[in-house]
């Protein structure tokens, strides 16, 4: 079988589109500052203007020409691509071989992504959002294979003209092939893999391009003289099963164009959060409280807009150097009480009154999207002990290298997850195309301009 039909039917092959935004964070910054277009641009997580800490979240294609890669330490990126402002001041540096650096601004990126999602949901009845910058669309009932390329080009044009960012689109009869196709001609790519040609499309591609094959698996396959997707498709399934178990058979099927998964929308999020960093570590209690109040209001508003009630309220506090501490408190049942979110968050923050703090976050979890009655909070006071414990995890540029990297080269970002305090988790894409939800990172204290370099 060289293409997937709709599971359980004998109808025509499904038409799957994979939409992947090109260097999305960098593209958002270039939309905000048009003078950055065409310039080497690095967007850093855990990075603040003028500093050398943090890691590269993504780099524009111009910056990649200097060897800057996602998950690379900002200090290393600066060695390869100095800041413009430093090149201007240092006669030993060539300003032409320097670039611009910006801190991650997740709120802004999410607002841009929301505009893109609105277009996707208008253009397709079935959409599976797998991360902030990519989604699968099932357009089997809307578009014919004869016209799908024109449809995809119109979609790309609409996104660019209406939102100001560029998307690459892959079209194929399977999810795995559509994802690979969207990456083939980046940036601004459009690749259509028609039914009956999926195996041919994969044949000469490096084996690591096959869905489910990472660097470690690719190295193991190389020891079996399997270096291309074509080699994998022709391999003995029993040999692969003996080495990799059932996953060996699965990746062989993908290389052969055999993928019967259908595009299904994701479920409701498990938690909602916001996070913000200070320009430098502060012991100012009022500044910390003011930031937490703002974040609590934002999270409560987001929950209200999504129709979510919450049973757990938590905070995250990052202290120098990069120690992550989480605290949370559970309620008797799910509620929608913005004032309570603020009050509990501030009470939990009280433990850190005397500590220098780099970053704070607020989260609500144990979400309930039903329309049932709100829990009775009689007797719930502020004296209960927090349920969560401290995480002394280090989230600087050394740990950033361990985070997942997306297909576009955009580093996965830390995720504030878990029911009662949780931990930091990579926001990489998992095998079925889903991604960890509720990404949040540092928010800059103010909008940067080109003058800041």
Secondary structure by P-SEA (a helix, b strand, c coil): cccccccccccccbbbbbbbbcaaaaaaaaaacccccccbbbbbccccccccbbbbccccaaaaaacccccccaaaaaaacccaaaaaaccccccccccccccccaaaaaaaaaaaaaaaaaaccbbbbccccccccccccccccccaaaaaaaaaaaaaaaccbbbbbbbcccaaaaaaaaaccccbbbbbbcccccccccccccccccccccaaaaaaaaaaccccaaaaaaccaaaaaaaccaaaaaaaaaaaccccccbbbbccccccbbbbbcccccccaaaaaaaaaaaaaaaaaaaaaabbbbcccbbbbbcccbbbbbbbcccccccccaaaaaaaaaaaaccccccccccccccccccccccccccccccccccccccbbbbccccccccccccccccccbbbccccccccccccccccccccccccccccccccccccccccc
